Amino acid sequence: MYIMDNNRKAELYGQLLNEHTRLSNRISSIKGESLEMNESQKKEIHQLQQRQLFVMKQLESLMR
């Protein structure tokens, strides 16, 4: 069983937070492109939100 040291956890935590922020920024960018989103934009936003959920689960497991 591999146990991460605190420095590695902090590094990984920062990377995951950066990924979450990048995804949030992309979602905001898509939403700002037009008043009415097309199906492609809706699909991309859904995929990005799913990725955000995955990142959040990784962050939660990292903190245990």
C-alpha positions as CSV (number, residue, x, y, z in Angstrom):
1,M,0.0,0.0,0.0
2,Y,1.4,3.4,-1.1
3,I,1.0,6.3,1.3
4,M,1.6,9.8,-0.1
5,D,3.6,12.3,1.9
6,N,2.1,15.7,2.6
7,N,4.1,17.4,0.0
8,R,2.9,15.1,-2.8
9,K,-0.7,15.5,-1.5
10,A,-0.4,19.3,-1.6
11,E,1.0,19.1,-5.2
12,L,-1.7,16.8,-6.4
13,Y,-4.4,18.9,-4.6
14,G,-3.1,22.1,-6.4
15,Q,-3.2,20.3,-9.7
16,L,-6.7,19.1,-9.2
17,L,-7.9,22.6,-8.1
18,N,-6.3,24.1,-11.2
19,E,-8.1,21.5,-13.4
20,H,-11.4,22.3,-11.7
21,T,-10.9,26.0,-12.3
22,R,-9.9,25.4,-15.9
23,L,-13.1,23.4,-16.4
24,S,-15.2,26.1,-14.7
25,N,-13.6,28.8,-17.0
26,R,-14.4,26.7,-20.1
27,I,-18.0,26.3,-19.0
28,S,-18.4,30.0,-18.4
29,S,-16.8,30.7,-21.8
30,I,-19.2,28.4,-23.6
31,K,-22.2,29.9,-21.8
32,G,-21.0,33.4,-22.8
33,E,-20.7,32.6,-26.5
34,S,-24.4,33.1,-27.1
35,L,-27.8,33.6,-25.4
36,E,-29.1,30.4,-26.8
37,M,-26.8,27.4,-26.6
38,N,-26.9,24.8,-29.3
39,E,-26.9,21.0,-28.7
40,S,-23.2,20.8,-29.2
41,Q,-22.5,23.4,-26.6
42,K,-25.0,21.8,-24.1
43,K,-23.3,18.4,-24.7
44,E,-19.8,19.9,-24.1
45,I,-21.0,21.7,-20.9
46,H,-22.4,18.4,-19.7
47,Q,-19.1,16.6,-20.3
48,L,-17.2,19.3,-18.6
49,Q,-19.5,19.2,-15.6
50,Q,-19.0,15.4,-15.4
51,R,-15.3,15.9,-15.4
52,Q,-15.6,18.5,-12.6
53,L,-17.5,15.9,-10.5
54,F,-14.7,13.4,-11.1
55,V,-12.1,16.0,-10.0
56,M,-14.1,16.8,-6.9
57,K,-14.3,13.1,-6.0
58,Q,-10.6,12.9,-6.4
59,L,-10.1,15.9,-4.1
60,E,-12.4,14.3,-1.5
61,S,-10.5,11.0,-1.6
62,L,-7.2,12.8,-1.3
63,M,-8.3,14.5,1.9
64,R,-9.2,11.3,3.6
